[in-house]
């Protein structure tokens, strides 16, 4: 964790993370953090302009790192992607969808929040290779979990287009699973 606020660094340390005090836009700090060898980098800053500069710095040091970035202003989504983020998360956009959906539904917001909760909650979204017990079955015929889609050869094949799609070896499965019964 890189932050200028010592209290946040203490919080990170309490959760078992190593923290560096400094500016995430600084190449020297990124080098010290080992970004050159990082598999993934999460960028969650207070300002989108700093996010863009941080992404450019990371990309300069490590062309292969997967960069996941938080964007505050939806207008900046395209700039953050253009800077080199592989995935962009917009809390305002997601929150807006949940608020609007809650007008006409009683439980959808709770259900989605449960799935998105990293700790606690009864459900999780799994993105993983197909299990041996799933191979050869239709998406709709796997007991104990809801297979929503598979990724095969760069294409996403979902229940919405073909619930009878057969899961094959090598498929990447997207499933909703119970936390206690999930196979990974």
C-alpha positions as CSV (number, residue, x, y, z in Angstrom):
1,X,0.0,0.0,0.0
2,X,1.3,3.4,-0.9
3,X,-0.2,6.5,0.8
4,X,0.8,9.8,2.2
5,X,-1.5,9.4,5.3
6,X,0.3,7.5,8.1
7,X,-3.1,6.4,9.7
8,X,-4.1,4.6,6.5
9,X,-0.7,2.9,6.3
10,X,-1.2,1.7,9.9
11,X,-4.6,0.3,8.9
12,X,-3.0,-1.5,6.0
13,X,-0.3,-2.9,8.3
14,X,-3.0,-4.1,10.7
15,X,-4.5,-6.0,7.9
16,X,-1.1,-7.6,7.0
17,X,0.0,-5.4,4.2
18,X,3.3,-3.6,3.7
19,X,2.9,0.2,3.4
20,X,5.1,2.8,1.9
21,X,4.7,6.5,2.8
22,X,4.8,8.6,-0.4
23,X,3.1,9.7,-3.6
24,X,1.8,6.9,-5.8
25,X,2.6,9.1,-8.9
26,X,6.3,9.0,-8.0
27,X,8.4,6.6,-10.1
28,X,10.9,6.2,-7.2
29,X,8.2,5.1,-4.8
30,X,6.8,2.7,-7.4
31,X,10.3,1.2,-7.9
32,X,10.6,0.8,-4.1
33,X,7.2,-0.9,-4.0
34,X,8.4,-3.4,-6.5
35,X,5.9,-2.5,-9.2
36,X,8.4,-3.7,-11.8
37,X,7.7,-7.3,-10.7
38,X,4.0,-6.9,-9.8
39,X,1.4,-9.1,-11.4
40,X,-1.3,-6.6,-10.6
41,X,-1.6,-3.1,-9.3
42,X,-4.8,-1.6,-7.7
43,X,-5.0,2.2,-8.1
44,X,-7.6,3.9,-5.8
45,X,-6.7,7.5,-5.3
46,X,-8.8,10.6,-4.4
47,X,-8.3,12.4,-7.7
48,X,-8.7,11.0,-11.2
49,X,-5.8,13.1,-12.6
50,X,-3.5,11.4,-10.1
51,X,-5.0,8.1,-11.0
52,X,-4.1,8.7,-14.7
53,X,-0.5,9.7,-13.8
54,X,-0.1,6.7,-11.5
55,X,-1.3,4.3,-14.2
56,X,1.1,5.9,-16.7
57,X,4.0,5.5,-14.2
58,X,3.1,1.8,-13.5
59,X,2.8,1.1,-17.2
60,X,6.2,2.7,-17.8
61,X,7.8,0.4,-15.2
62,X,5.8,-2.8,-16.0
63,X,4.1,-3.3,-19.3
64,X,2.5,-6.6,-18.2
65,X,1.0,-5.7,-14.9
66,X,-2.8,-6.0,-14.7
67,X,-3.9,-2.5,-13.6
68,X,-7.3,-2.1,-11.9
69,X,-8.3,1.5,-11.3
70,X,-11.0,3.4,-9.4
71,X,-12.4,6.4,-11.2
72,X,-14.4,9.1,-9.3
73,X,-15.9,11.0,-12.2
74,X,-17.5,9.0,-15.0
75,X,-16.3,11.5,-17.5
76,X,-12.7,10.2,-16.9
77,X,-13.4,6.5,-17.6
78,X,-12.1,6.8,-21.1
79,X,-9.0,8.7,-20.0
80,X,-8.2,6.1,-17.3
81,X,-8.6,3.3,-19.9
82,X,-6.5,5.1,-22.4
83,X,-3.7,5.6,-19.8
84,X,-3.5,1.8,-19.6
85,X,-5.9,0.5,-17.0
86,X,-7.1,-3.0,-17.8
87,X,-10.2,-2.7,-15.6
88,X,-11.9,0.5,-14.4
89,X,-14.3,0.5,-11.4
90,X,-16.7,3.5,-11.0
91,X,-18.4,3.3,-7.5
92,X,-20.8,6.2,-8.4
93,X,-22.0,4.3,-11.5
94,X,-22.4,1.0,-9.7
95,X,-24.1,2.8,-6.8
96,X,-26.4,4.6,-9.2
97,X,-27.5,1.4,-10.8
98,X,-28.3,-0.2,-7.4
99,X,-30.2,2.9,-6.2
100,X,-32.3,3.0,-9.4
101,X,-33.0,-0.8,-9.3
102,X,-34.1,-0.6,-5.6
103,X,-37.1,1.6,-6.6
104,X,-38.8,-1.4,-8.3
105,X,-37.3,-4.4,-6.5
106,X,-37.2,-5.4,-2.8
107,X,-34.2,-7.7,-2.7
108,X,-32.0,-7.2,-5.8
109,X,-29.8,-4.6,-4.1
110,X,-29.3,-6.8,-1.1
111,X,-28.5,-9.8,-3.3
112,X,-26.0,-7.9,-5.5
113,X,-24.4,-6.4,-2.3
114,X,-24.0,-9.9,-0.9
115,X,-22.3,-11.1,-4.0
116,X,-20.0,-8.1,-4.1
117,X,-19.0,-8.4,-0.4
118,X,-15.5,-9.9,-0.2
119,X,-15.9,-11.0,3.4
120,X,-19.1,-12.3,4.9
121,X,-22.1,-12.8,2.8
122,X,-23.4,-16.1,1.7
123,X,-22.6,-15.9,-2.0
124,X,-19.6,-15.2,-4.2
125,X,-18.9,-14.7,-7.8
126,X,-16.3,-17.2,-9.0
127,X,-14.2,-16.8,-12.1
128,X,-12.1,-20.0,-12.4
129,X,-11.3,-22.9,-14.7
130,X,-14.0,-25.5,-15.1
131,X,-14.0,-28.2,-12.5
132,X,-13.8,-31.9,-13.6
133,X,-17.4,-32.5,-12.3
134,X,-18.7,-29.6,-14.6
135,X,-17.0,-30.7,-17.8
136,X,-19.5,-32.3,-20.2
137,X,-22.6,-30.7,-18.5
138,X,-24.8,-28.0,-19.8
139,X,-24.5,-24.6,-18.1
140,X,-28.0,-25.1,-16.5
141,X,-27.3,-28.6,-15.3
142,X,-24.5,-28.1,-12.7
143,X,-25.8,-28.8,-9.2
144,X,-24.9,-26.5,-6.3
145,X,-23.9,-23.4,-8.3
146,X,-25.3,-21.2,-11.0
147,X,-23.1,-21.2,-14.0
148,X,-23.8,-17.9,-15.6
149,X,-21.3,-18.1,-18.5
150,X,-18.1,-19.6,-19.8
151,X,-15.3,-17.9,-21.7
152,X,-13.9,-20.0,-24.5
153,X,-11.4,-18.8,-27.1
154,X,-11.9,-15.2,-26.2
155,X,-15.7,-15.3,-26.5
156,X,-18.2,-15.2,-23.6
157,X,-21.0,-17.8,-23.9
158,X,-23.8,-17.2,-21.5
159,X,-27.0,-18.8,-20.4
160,X,-28.8,-15.9,-22.0
161,X,-27.8,-17.0,-25.5
162,X,-27.6,-20.7,-25.0
163,X,-28.5,-22.4,-21.7
164,X,-27.7,-25.7,-23.3
165,X,-24.0,-24.8,-23.9
166,X,-21.8,-27.7,-22.9
167,X,-18.9,-26.9,-20.5
168,X,-15.6,-28.0,-22.0
169,X,-12.1,-28.6,-20.6
170,X,-10.2,-25.4,-20.7
171,X,-13.3,-23.2,-20.3
172,X,-13.2,-20.3,-17.8
173,X,-16.4,-20.5,-15.7
174,X,-18.3,-17.6,-14.3
175,X,-20.5,-18.9,-11.5
176,X,-22.5,-17.7,-8.5
177,X,-21.6,-20.1,-5.6
178,X,-22.2,-20.4,-1.9
179,X,-19.1,-19.5,0.1
180,X,-19.1,-22.6,2.1
181,X,-19.7,-25.0,-0.8
182,X,-17.6,-23.3,-3.5
183,X,-15.0,-25.3,-5.3
184,X,-12.0,-23.4,-6.6
